[in-house]
Amino acid sequence: MRAMPHADAKPALRRDLGLVQATALAITDMVGIGPYITIPLFLAAMGGPQAMLGWLVGALVAFSDGLVWAELGAALPKAGGSYNYLREAFGPQSAGRWLSFLMVWQIMFSAPLSVASGSIGFASYLHYLAPALPAWGERAVAGLFPLLLVALLYRRIGTIGKMSVVLVCGVLIGCLWIVLSGIPHLSAARLFDFPPEAFRLNWIFWAGLGHATLYALYDYFGYYNVCYLAEEIRDPGRVIPRAIMFSIITVGALYVFMTSAFLSVIPWRQILDSKFIASTYVEALYGPAAGKLMTALVLWIAFSSAFSLLLGYSRIPYVAATDGNFFRVFARLHPKGEFPHVSLIALGMAASVFSLGKLNEVIPGLIRAC
């Protein structure tokens, strides 16, 4: 039995996340709306199906990077992830202190901008379901999106873990629907429909592969989210490395199979011009009603990713404040829920404001903030 806390005990983060919940959070963070909007760009980077090499190169980079995060997460199982790594690597009383301080300020801008990019993408994808949605309606949806995230995240981490399992089920259903629907239609002729000199190893090939790998990495990133939650994970030395590795392997396989399914059903030259590739793919196989259902699943996936993203980022200002390296108010935990509610609300409100902008304004700001 868990001992009853003393009446005067201060709230503290609770280790309520197991391997299933941690892996679910990592997968939902990785598989956001990204692949559903970048696969046409990914194929265009090399001008054909040979861009699939980008998934493999990206997986190798992500796996190597994931091993680093796994080692750090297991060795320093504290909330905040990279904040603590910088602090300990460069010395908590010397360069590590001001480097981690700068990192927190960077997060205060990059985290809301990251969530805002997902919010705007979510609202934009709604056009497939509601083509008559006016511009002000799209802005309103984008602005309210982060506030809904805050409302759902405003609870104990144990409950969040259960919610993450439900969310990842929707993510996997959407991905597996695409994969399983494509199996009967797999076409070697379309999968290997390479343009002339596709594998001529000149500078154009290597530049294209590098470009495709960048898109792949954008779609892979997110596995490190569990390191931000290390202080809320049971047996972090065992769970964090496994959650990171399981998520990278699972997502890598899904991306390869999903792209193969798209290429087998829709000629790659048509994919390049598609804005709603998943919806177009399902509609081609099953009709307009199924296309709308797929769109709803893509919106679920986008929501799940932003949910995990905001959850992880909210721990960084909190741990910096408890360390005396940021505003003290951010160190407050909810008295009953025992989660950093001030940090969560602050990042959510900032994301809501940024979400009122345009994607071509938010993304450059995000790149500069990072």
C-alpha positions as CSV (number, residue, x, y, z in Angstrom):
1,M,0.0,0.0,0.0
2,R,1.1,3.6,-0.7
3,A,1.7,5.5,2.5
4,M,-0.7,8.3,3.2
5,P,1.0,11.7,2.8
6,H,1.5,13.9,5.7
7,A,-1.1,16.7,6.0
8,D,1.7,19.3,5.5
9,A,3.4,17.5,2.7
10,K,4.0,19.6,-0.4
11,P,2.6,18.4,-3.8
12,A,5.2,16.5,-5.8
13,L,5.2,14.9,-9.3
14,R,3.9,11.3,-9.3
15,R,5.5,8.4,-11.0
16,D,2.3,7.0,-12.5
17,L,3.4,6.3,-16.1
18,G,4.4,2.8,-17.2
19,L,6.0,1.4,-20.4
20,V,2.7,1.3,-22.3
21,Q,1.7,4.9,-21.4
22,A,5.3,6.2,-22.1
23,T,5.4,4.5,-25.5
24,A,1.9,5.8,-26.4
25,L,3.0,9.4,-25.6
26,A,6.1,9.0,-27.7
27,I,4.2,7.6,-30.7
28,T,1.5,10.2,-30.5
29,D,4.1,12.9,-30.4
30,M,5.9,11.5,-33.4
31,V,2.9,10.7,-35.6
32,G,1.2,14.0,-35.9
33,I,-0.2,15.7,-38.9
34,G,3.4,15.8,-40.2
35,P,3.5,12.7,-42.5
36,Y,0.1,13.5,-43.9
37,I,1.2,16.9,-45.2
38,T,4.9,16.1,-45.9
39,I,4.8,12.9,-47.9
40,P,4.1,14.8,-51.2
41,L,7.0,17.1,-50.4
42,F,9.1,14.0,-49.3
43,L,8.6,12.4,-52.7
44,A,9.2,15.6,-54.6
45,A,12.6,16.0,-52.9
46,M,14.0,13.2,-55.0
47,G,11.4,13.3,-57.8
48,G,10.1,9.8,-57.4
49,P,9.7,6.6,-55.3
50,Q,13.5,6.5,-54.7
51,A,12.8,9.0,-52.0
52,M,11.9,6.0,-49.8
53,L,15.6,5.9,-49.1
54,G,15.0,9.0,-47.0
55,W,12.9,7.0,-44.6
56,L,15.7,4.5,-44.1
57,V,18.4,7.2,-43.6
58,G,16.1,9.1,-41.3
59,A,15.4,6.0,-39.3
60,L,19.2,5.4,-38.8
61,V,19.7,9.0,-37.7
62,A,16.6,8.9,-35.4
63,F,17.7,5.5,-33.9
64,S,21.2,6.8,-33.2
65,D,19.9,10.0,-31.7
66,G,17.3,8.0,-29.7
67,L,20.1,5.9,-28.2
68,V,21.6,9.1,-26.8
69,W,18.3,10.3,-25.4
70,A,17.7,6.9,-23.9
71,E,21.0,6.9,-22.1
72,L,20.6,10.4,-20.8
73,G,17.0,9.7,-19.8
74,A,18.0,6.6,-17.9
75,A,21.0,8.3,-16.2
76,L,19.2,11.5,-15.3
77,P,15.5,10.6,-14.7
78,K,14.3,14.1,-13.8
79,A,11.6,16.3,-15.3
80,G,12.7,18.7,-18.0
81,G,14.9,16.4,-20.0
82,S,17.4,18.5,-22.0
83,Y,17.3,21.2,-19.3
84,N,18.9,18.8,-16.8
85,Y,21.3,17.4,-19.4
86,L,22.8,20.9,-20.2
87,R,22.9,21.7,-16.5
88,E,24.8,18.6,-15.5
89,A,27.1,18.4,-18.6
90,F,28.4,21.9,-18.2
91,G,28.2,22.3,-14.4
92,P,25.2,23.4,-12.3
93,Q,27.1,26.3,-10.8
94,S,28.9,27.4,-14.0
95,A,28.2,27.3,-17.7
96,G,25.5,24.7,-17.3
97,R,23.3,27.1,-15.3
98,W,23.2,29.9,-17.8
99,L,23.0,27.5,-20.8
100,S,20.0,25.8,-19.2
101,F,18.5,29.2,-18.4
102,L,18.8,30.2,-22.1
103,M,17.2,26.9,-23.1
104,V,14.1,27.6,-20.9
105,W,13.6,31.0,-22.5
106,Q,14.0,29.4,-26.0
107,I,11.3,26.8,-24.9
108,M,8.9,29.6,-23.8
109,F,8.8,30.7,-27.5
110,S,9.4,27.5,-29.4
111,A,7.0,25.3,-27.5
112,P,3.9,27.6,-28.1
113,L,5.0,28.1,-31.7
114,S,5.2,24.3,-32.1
115,V,1.7,23.8,-30.7
116,A,0.5,26.7,-32.8
117,S,1.8,25.1,-36.0
118,G,-0.2,22.0,-35.1
119,S,-3.3,24.1,-34.3
120,I,-3.2,25.9,-37.6
121,G,-2.6,22.6,-39.5
122,F,-5.6,21.1,-37.7
123,A,-7.8,24.0,-38.7
124,S,-6.6,24.0,-42.2
125,Y,-7.2,20.2,-42.6
126,L,-10.8,20.9,-41.6
127,H,-11.4,22.3,-45.0
128,Y,-11.7,18.8,-46.4
129,L,-14.8,18.3,-44.1
130,A,-16.0,21.9,-44.2
131,P,-14.9,23.5,-47.4
132,A,-17.2,26.5,-46.7
133,L,-15.4,27.3,-43.4
134,P,-14.6,31.1,-43.5
135,A,-11.2,32.4,-42.7
136,W,-12.4,33.8,-39.4
137,G,-13.8,30.4,-38.5
138,E,-10.5,28.7,-39.2
139,R,-8.7,31.3,-37.1
140,A,-11.2,30.7,-34.2
141,V,-10.7,26.9,-34.4
142,A,-6.9,27.3,-34.4
143,G,-7.1,29.8,-31.4
144,L,-9.4,27.6,-29.3
145,F,-7.4,24.4,-30.1
146,P,-4.6,25.0,-27.5
147,L,-7.1,26.0,-24.8
148,L,-8.9,22.6,-25.3
149,L,-5.5,20.9,-24.9
150,V,-5.0,22.7,-21.6
151,A,-8.4,21.7,-20.4
152,L,-7.8,18.0,-21.1
153,L,-4.2,18.1,-19.7
154,Y,-5.4,19.8,-16.5
155,R,-5.5,16.5,-14.5
156,R,-3.3,13.9,-12.8
157,I,-0.5,12.3,-14.8
158,G,-2.1,8.9,-14.2
159,T,-5.3,9.9,-15.9
160,I,-3.2,11.5,-18.7
161,G,-1.4,8.2,-19.2
162,K,-4.8,6.4,-19.7
163,M,-5.9,9.1,-22.1
164,S,-2.7,8.7,-24.1
165,V,-3.4,5.0,-24.6
166,V,-6.9,5.9,-26.0
167,L,-5.3,8.5,-28.3
168,V,-2.6,6.2,-29.6
169,C,-5.3,3.7,-30.5
170,G,-6.8,6.3,-32.8
171,V,-3.4,7.0,-34.3
172,L,-2.7,3.3,-35.0
173,I,-6.2,2.8,-36.4
174,G,-5.6,5.6,-38.9
175,C,-2.1,4.3,-39.9
176,L,-3.1,0.7,-40.1
177,W,-6.2,1.4,-42.2
178,I,-3.9,3.0,-44.8
179,V,-1.4,0.1,-44.6
180,L,-4.0,-2.8,-44.6
181,S,-6.0,-1.2,-47.4
182,G,-3.0,-0.9,-49.6
183,I,-1.9,-4.6,-49.3
184,P,-4.3,-6.0,-51.9
185,H,-3.2,-3.1,-54.3
186,L,0.6,-3.3,-53.8
187,S,2.1,-2.7,-57.3
188,A,5.7,-3.3,-58.0
189,A,5.3,-1.3,-61.3
190,R,4.2,1.8,-59.3
191,L,6.6,1.3,-56.4
192,F,9.6,1.0,-58.8
193,D,8.4,3.6,-61.3
194,F,11.7,5.5,-61.1
195,P,12.4,8.4,-63.4
196,P,15.4,8.1,-65.7
197,E,18.8,8.3,-63.9
198,A,17.1,8.2,-60.5
199,F,20.1,6.5,-58.9
200,R,22.8,8.4,-60.7
201,L,25.1,9.3,-57.8
202,N,25.7,12.9,-58.6
203,W,25.2,16.0,-56.5
204,I,21.5,16.2,-57.4
205,F,20.9,12.7,-56.0
206,W,22.7,13.5,-52.7
207,A,21.1,16.9,-52.4
208,G,17.7,15.3,-53.0
209,L,18.4,12.5,-50.5
210,G,19.4,15.1,-47.9
211,H,16.2,17.0,-48.5
212,A,14.1,13.9,-48.2
213,T,15.9,12.9,-45.0
214,L,15.1,16.3,-43.5
215,Y,11.4,15.7,-44.1
216,A,11.8,12.2,-42.7
217,L,13.5,13.5,-39.5
218,Y,10.7,16.1,-39.1
219,D,8.2,13.2,-39.1
220,Y,10.3,11.0,-36.8
221,F,11.1,13.6,-34.1
222,G,9.1,13.4,-30.9
223,Y,10.5,10.2,-29.3
224,Y,12.4,12.3,-26.8
225,N,9.2,13.6,-25.3
226,V,9.3,10.9,-22.6
227,C,12.6,12.4,-21.3
228,Y,10.7,15.6,-20.3
229,L,8.4,13.4,-18.2
230,A,11.1,11.2,-16.6
231,E,10.2,12.2,-13.1
232,E,6.7,10.9,-13.7
233,I,7.7,7.5,-15.1
234,R,8.0,4.4,-13.0
235,D,11.4,2.6,-13.2
236,P,12.7,5.3,-15.7
237,G,16.0,3.5,-16.2
238,R,14.2,0.6,-17.8
239,V,11.1,2.3,-19.3
240,I,12.6,5.3,-21.1
241,P,15.1,3.4,-23.3
242,R,12.4,0.9,-24.3
243,A,9.8,3.5,-25.0
244,I,12.1,5.4,-27.2
245,M,13.3,2.4,-29.2
246,F,9.8,0.8,-29.5
247,S,8.4,4.1,-30.8
248,I,11.1,4.7,-33.4
249,I,10.9,1.1,-34.7
250,T,7.0,1.2,-34.8
251,V,6.8,4.6,-36.5
252,G,9.5,3.9,-39.0
253,A,7.8,0.7,-40.1
254,L,4.4,2.5,-40.4
255,Y,5.9,5.3,-42.5
256,V,7.5,2.9,-45.0
257,F,4.3,0.8,-45.3
258,M,2.1,3.9,-45.5
259,T,4.2,5.5,-48.3
260,S,4.2,2.1,-50.2
261,A,0.4,2.0,-49.9
262,F,0.0,5.5,-51.2
263,L,2.4,4.8,-54.2
264,S,0.6,1.6,-55.1
265,V,-2.8,3.2,-55.3
266,I,-2.0,6.8,-56.6
267,P,0.7,7.4,-59.2
268,W,3.5,9.3,-57.5
269,R,3.2,12.3,-60.0
270,Q,-0.3,12.8,-58.7
271,I,0.7,12.5,-55.1
272,L,3.0,15.5,-55.6
273,D,0.0,17.8,-56.0
274,S,-2.1,16.3,-53.2
275,K,-3.0,18.4,-50.2
276,F,-5.0,15.7,-48.4
277,I,-3.1,12.6,-49.4
278,A,-4.6,10.2,-46.8
279,S,-8.2,11.4,-47.5
280,T,-7.6,11.2,-51.3
281,Y,-6.2,7.7,-51.0
282,V,-9.1,6.3,-48.9
283,E,-11.6,8.1,-51.1
284,A,-10.1,6.5,-54.2
285,L,-10.5,3.1,-52.6
286,Y,-13.8,3.3,-50.7
287,G,-15.6,6.5,-51.8
288,P,-16.2,10.1,-50.4
289,A,-17.8,9.0,-47.1
290,A,-14.7,6.9,-46.2
291,G,-12.5,9.8,-47.2
292,K,-14.3,12.0,-44.7
293,L,-13.8,9.4,-42.0
294,M,-10.1,9.3,-42.8
295,T,-10.0,13.0,-42.5
296,A,-11.5,12.8,-39.0
297,L,-8.8,10.3,-38.1
298,V,-6.1,12.6,-39.3
299,L,-7.6,15.3,-37.2
300,W,-7.6,12.9,-34.2
301,I,-3.9,12.2,-35.0
302,A,-3.0,15.9,-35.1
303,F,-4.8,16.5,-31.8
304,S,-3.0,13.5,-30.2
305,S,0.4,14.9,-31.2
306,A,-0.3,18.4,-29.9
307,F,-1.6,16.8,-26.7
308,S,1.7,15.0,-26.1
309,L,3.8,17.9,-27.2
310,L,2.2,20.4,-24.8
311,L,2.4,17.9,-21.9
312,G,6.1,17.3,-22.3
313,Y,7.1,21.0,-22.8
314,S,5.1,22.1,-19.8
315,R,7.6,20.3,-17.5
316,I,10.6,22.3,-18.6
317,P,9.7,25.8,-17.1
318,Y,8.5,24.0,-14.0
319,V,11.8,22.2,-13.3
320,A,13.8,25.4,-14.1
321,A,11.7,27.3,-11.5
322,T,12.2,24.6,-8.9
323,D,15.9,24.9,-9.6
324,G,15.8,28.7,-9.0
325,N,16.6,29.4,-12.6
326,F,13.2,30.8,-13.7
327,F,10.2,32.7,-12.3
328,R,9.2,31.1,-9.0
329,V,5.5,31.0,-9.9
330,F,6.2,28.3,-12.5
331,A,7.3,26.0,-9.7
332,R,3.8,25.6,-8.4
333,L,2.1,22.3,-8.6
334,H,-1.7,21.8,-8.6
335,P,-2.5,21.0,-4.9
336,K,-4.7,18.0,-5.8
337,G,-3.6,17.0,-9.3
338,E,0.1,17.4,-8.6
339,F,1.0,18.7,-12.0
340,P,2.7,22.0,-13.0
341,H,-0.5,23.9,-13.8
342,V,1.0,27.4,-14.0
343,S,3.5,26.3,-16.6
344,L,0.8,24.4,-18.6
345,I,-1.6,27.4,-18.6
346,A,1.1,29.8,-19.6
347,L,2.3,27.8,-22.6
348,G,-1.3,27.0,-23.6
349,M,-2.3,30.7,-23.6
350,A,0.8,31.7,-25.5
351,A,0.1,29.0,-28.1
352,S,-3.5,30.2,-28.4
353,V,-2.3,33.7,-29.3
354,F,0.3,32.4,-31.8
355,S,-2.4,30.2,-33.4
356,L,-4.2,33.3,-34.6
357,G,-1.4,33.9,-37.0
358,K,-0.7,32.3,-40.4
359,L,1.3,29.2,-40.9
360,N,3.8,31.0,-43.1
361,E,4.3,33.4,-40.1
362,V,4.5,30.8,-37.4
363,I,7.0,28.4,-39.0
364,P,9.7,31.0,-39.7
365,G,9.2,32.2,-36.1
366,L,9.6,28.6,-34.9
367,I,12.8,28.1,-36.9
368,R,14.3,31.2,-35.5
369,A,13.2,30.3,-31.9
370,C,14.9,26.9,-32.3
